[in-house]
Amino acid sequence: MFLLEKLFGNKSSAKVDAIKMLPAAYAEMVGDAGHCRLKRLHPALGVFELHFSTANGEKYACQMTACVAGVDIVFATNNRSVLVSPPFSLAKLRPVFDIALADR
């Protein structure tokens, strides 16, 4: 199995920080209407889970992968993908939720 450890660098790289920014991007997008948590982040493999919950108690979990393409990150789930280019910001990460929540 090909490990992405060298591509992602260490756990404190900008690309890993971009993945860790996803819950904050979701909070900015929906406000008090929902919540997102990042779980099971494995930077060496490029996999993680996003756990969503809504104000009315609905819950949804999405397994995602992240792959480095040059300086960009490609997020993928459910046979969909989106490319995010640096500098990574909360606004640039919003399309990730379009694919994460598409099959909800």
N, C-alpha and C positions, 0 to 999 in steps of 0.2 A: 504494500500500500504506500502510495506517495504521500509523505507528510508535508503539510504546508508551513511547518515550523520555521523554516528558513525564509519563506516569503513573508510571513506575518511578523517575523522578528521575534522579539520577546513579548511577554504579556503586557508590556507598557507601550507598545508601538502605537502609532497614530491610527493604524487600521483596526487594531483591537479596541482602541478608545472609541472609534466610530461605532463599532458594534455595541459597546457599553452605553453609547448615547441614545440608542433606540428607545428605551423607556421614557426618557425626557422628551424626545421628539413626539412620542405618542401623547404624553401628558399635555404638551403645548397644543397639539392638534385637536384633542377632544375635551380638554379641561376636566371638569368633575364628572363628566358623563361616563368615564371608563378609567381603567388602570392597566398598565402593562408591566410585566416583570421579565427580566432576562434570567434564564436558568440553564444550567448544564453547558456553559461555554467551554469549549475545548479548542483553544487557538491552534494547537498543533494539527488538529484535524479540520478546522474550519467549520465546525458544526455547533449549533446552539438551539435553544428553544425560546420562544416568546409565549408567555402566558397572559392572556387577555381576560379581563372581567369588566362587565358593564355595571352601571348603577342599579339596574333591576336584577342583578344576580346571575346573569348568563356568563358562562365561562367557556373559553376556547384556548387550545394550545396548538402551536404551530412549530414544527421542526424545520429549521432552515440551515442552509449551508452558505458559506461565504468563501469566495475564491479571489485571489489576487490576479488582476490582469494589468500588468505594468504597474502604474501608480493607482489604478482604480480598483474598486471592489465590486465584484458581481455577487449579488444576493440571489439565492434561488430557493424555491419551494413550490410544490404542487405543479410541476412542469412549467413554471413561469420563472422569469429572471428579470432583474433590473440592475443596471450599471450605475454606480455612484462614484463621482470623481472628486478628488480633493480640491480645495480644502473642505473637509467634512464639516457640515453644519446641520442643525436640527431641520432646517428647511429642505436641504438636499436629501435627507433620509426619509422624507415623507412617502416617496413612491414605494419604499419597502413595505409599507403597510397595505398598499393596494394589492400586492401579491400575497401577503401574509393573511389577509382577511377575505380574499376572493372566494374561498370555498366555505366560509362560515355559515 
